[in-house]
């Protein structure tokens, strides 16, 4: 059961939340759904049990956060992969660096 919105989740509740998030994301991956926000109906239809458990295990703000982060992480990986294939330099807080196109993909 998810904690109330006004209380912090305990360690065991966080583990349950992360586990249900991982199961939700695995089901989305299996169904080729990246953005569960924009494709909410499709995602919930493809993975109803996983979504219910995810929603029941995590506070609402975490559900929103994890779903948004999934999309941002995907876009970031895609951008880095595209830049690597083009041999482009990337800039960031640590400075300028070259993206290795031969680096293993996650």
C-alpha positions as CSV (number, residue, x, y, z in Angstrom):
1,X,0.0,0.0,0.0
2,X,1.3,3.4,-0.9
3,X,1.9,5.8,2.0
4,X,-0.3,8.9,2.4
5,X,0.8,11.9,0.3
6,X,1.8,13.8,3.5
7,X,4.2,11.1,4.8
8,X,7.6,9.8,3.5
9,X,7.7,6.2,2.3
10,X,9.6,3.8,4.5
11,X,12.4,1.7,3.1
12,X,10.2,-1.4,2.5
13,X,7.6,0.8,0.8
14,X,10.2,2.3,-1.4
15,X,11.5,-1.2,-2.4
16,X,7.9,-2.2,-3.3
17,X,7.4,0.9,-5.3
18,X,10.7,0.4,-7.2
19,X,9.9,-3.2,-7.9
20,X,6.4,-2.4,-9.2
21,X,7.9,0.4,-11.3
22,X,10.4,-2.0,-12.8
23,X,7.6,-4.5,-13.6
24,X,5.5,-1.7,-15.2
25,X,8.4,-0.5,-17.3
26,X,9.3,-4.0,-18.4
27,X,5.7,-4.5,-19.6
28,X,5.8,-1.2,-21.4
29,X,9.1,-2.2,-23.1
30,X,7.5,-5.5,-24.1
31,X,4.7,-3.6,-25.7
32,X,6.9,-0.9,-27.3
33,X,5.4,1.9,-25.3
34,X,7.9,4.6,-24.3
35,X,5.6,7.4,-23.2
36,X,2.9,6.0,-20.8
37,X,1.6,9.6,-20.3
38,X,0.8,10.3,-24.0
39,X,-0.2,6.7,-24.6
40,X,-2.0,6.2,-21.3
41,X,-5.0,4.3,-22.6
42,X,-2.8,2.0,-24.7
43,X,-0.4,1.5,-21.7
44,X,-3.1,0.7,-19.2
45,X,-4.8,-1.7,-21.6
46,X,-1.5,-3.5,-22.4
47,X,-0.4,-3.7,-18.7
48,X,-3.4,-3.3,-16.4
49,X,-2.1,-5.5,-13.5
50,X,1.4,-3.9,-13.6
51,X,0.0,-0.4,-13.7
52,X,-2.4,-1.1,-10.8
53,X,0.4,-2.5,-8.7
54,X,2.6,0.5,-9.6
55,X,-0.1,3.0,-8.7
56,X,-1.0,1.2,-5.5
57,X,2.7,0.8,-4.4
58,X,3.9,4.4,-5.0
59,X,2.7,7.8,-4.0
60,X,1.1,9.7,-6.9
61,X,3.9,12.2,-7.3
62,X,6.4,9.3,-7.7
63,X,4.2,7.6,-10.4
64,X,4.2,10.9,-12.3
65,X,7.9,11.5,-11.8
66,X,9.0,8.0,-12.9
67,X,6.8,8.1,-16.0
68,X,8.2,11.5,-17.0
69,X,11.8,10.4,-16.2
70,X,11.4,7.3,-18.4
71,X,10.6,9.6,-21.4
72,X,13.4,12.0,-20.7
73,X,15.9,9.1,-20.2
74,X,14.8,7.6,-23.6
75,X,15.2,11.0,-25.4
76,X,18.6,11.5,-23.8
77,X,19.8,8.1,-24.9
78,X,18.5,8.6,-28.4
79,X,20.1,12.0,-28.6
80,X,23.5,10.7,-27.5
81,X,23.2,7.7,-29.8
82,X,22.4,10.0,-32.8
83,X,25.3,12.3,-31.9
84,X,27.7,9.4,-31.6
85,X,26.7,8.0,-35.0
86,X,27.4,11.4,-36.5
87,X,30.6,11.8,-34.6
88,X,29.5,15.0,-33.0
89,X,30.9,16.6,-29.9
90,X,28.6,17.0,-26.9
91,X,28.9,19.8,-24.4
92,X,27.7,19.7,-20.8
93,X,28.6,20.8,-17.3
94,X,31.8,18.8,-17.3
95,X,32.9,20.4,-20.6
96,X,33.1,19.2,-24.2
97,X,33.5,15.6,-25.0
98,X,33.3,13.2,-28.0
99,X,30.7,10.5,-27.9
100,X,32.2,7.1,-28.6
101,X,30.0,5.3,-31.2
102,X,31.5,2.0,-30.1
103,X,30.5,2.3,-26.5
104,X,28.2,-0.5,-25.3
105,X,24.5,0.4,-25.2
106,X,22.5,-0.2,-22.0
